Amino acid sequence: MAILSVDRIRLGATAVDKADAIRQAGDLLVNSGCVQAGYVQGMLAREQTMSTYLGNGVSIPHGQFDNRADILQTGISVLQVPAGVEWEDGEKAYLVIGIAASSDEHIGVLANLAEVIEDEDMTQALIQTADPELILTQLGATRAEVD
């Protein structure tokens, strides 16, 4: 099963604040059957204790350990916010990547995301693209597929 599918990608989104962006990314996970609705509350709660902003215009909200029971299958969602959404300390997130990973699968997911996000040109391409296939190709690979 792929960690990302077109139904978990929303291009050209707008968000009033980071909580709204997290809810939207979480809803993509809920509506595609990756998580139960309670997981989204865990994503919001985690953000209260620790920022999920990575830099380079990217944040990776995810639930807390207590929310693992709400995960039905590992997956990520991508909310592209071309105008950006204020995240922290004046930084804006343009890609909000929701993560739901059971057990230690999140390590491989994070490793792949980090590799892609380190490439500033690719990150800009993902922020600006109107083609969900580019996001699917770049972020949808598992670590094993990338190596």
C-alpha positions, 0 to 999 in steps of 0.5 A: 500500500502506498503511503500517499495517494491523489485523494490525500493531496490538496493543491491550492488550499488556503488556511486561516491559521496553523490549526486550520491547516492541521485540521485540513491535512488531518481530514485528508487522512480521515477521509481516505481511511488512514485514521479515525477522526480522533487522530486529528485532535492528537495532531493539534495537541502535539502542535501545542507541545512541540512545533512540527515546522521543519523549515524551508516552508514545510511542516509535518503535523502528526499525532501523539503516541496516545493516538496510535490506536486511531491509525488504521494504516500508515499514510501521509497527506499533503496540503499545499498552501501557496500563500502560506500559513503562519506557523511560528516565529514569523515562519510560513508553511507552504506544504503541510504534510500530515503523517500517520504511521503505525509502529516505527514506520514513521522513521522511513516516512520521515527519512524520505520526506527529509531527503526531498525537503532538503532539496530547496529547488524540489521543495519550491517545485512542490509548493508551486505545482498544479500537478498532484502527480509531481507531489505523488512521485516525490513524496509517495515513495517509501524509503525502500523505493528511494534507495 
